[in-house]
Amino acid sequence: MKERANPDEYFRAVANPIVFAELFDAIPDVYLFIKDRGHRYMKVNPALARLLGCRSTSEMIGHTDEAFCPPVLAAQYMDEDRRVMVSRRPLLNQIWLVAGADGLPRWYVSSKFPVFGPRRMVIGIAGAMRPHDHAGDAPGDYRRLTPACEFVLAHYGQPIAVADLARCASLSISQLQREFRRLFGMSPGDYILRVRLIVARRKLEMTGAAVGTIALDCGFYDQSHFTRAFRADTGLRPLEYRRRFAPA
């Protein structure tokens, strides 16, 4: 009888464990990342680099989410990283809004795992992310709201009524509001506002367009309305945000 193989012994003998991460390079719709305890990227796959607007994976190594994402979203991602490292337990199938290189935010399913070093010390996290509408066994309730979410992504610069989203999802207005609260922790109106603000942050970072133009392009009825909402969300006025976060 052949001796049964021992997976633990096999993996301890692997001289180049990075080979397992590199397997993800061949999967176009899965985004791989490994971070250290300081939230700095140690390894990403090309798909994630492209999603965040980088020409190569090397541009992300050693940087945190703050270099690639709007500050409010980056803070949320790193807070979740801390939860994984403190609890020492995986956090599976979390739904995140991520702004891609095209400036449009979309929903992704993210799972994160603690990475252990010598003496079982947590030295970082590893994670994988995928579009929630391609997520296989992702919760079906999220897919139910996908038409409404996609409507906002396509029409955020125009007036949007909650009734429009309810029709897209084939739900009543009250059902839609309950589902958004249950799944996303926000109302449909809050979701519309969040999408508009994320796109506006991206425009402030990446373009020289006037604040008033950005406000109208992102669906705000005037510049003062946009400034109030933007300051409430980020703690900064739009021009202060641009001076702080736009590339040199």
Buried (B, 14 or more C-beta within 10 A) or exposed (E): EEEEEEEEEEEEEEEEEEEEBEEBEEBEEBBBBBBBBEBBBBBBBBBBBBBBBBEEBEBBEEEBBBBBBBBBBBEBBBEBBEBBBEEEEBBEBBBBBBBBBEBBBBBBBBBBBBBEEEEEEBBBBBBBBBBBBEBEEBEEEBEBBBBBBBBBBEBBEEEBEBEBBBBBBEBEBEEBBEBBEEBBEEBBBEBBBBBBBBBBBBBBBBBEEEBBEBBBBBBBEEBEEBBEBBBEBBEBBBEBBBEEBEEE
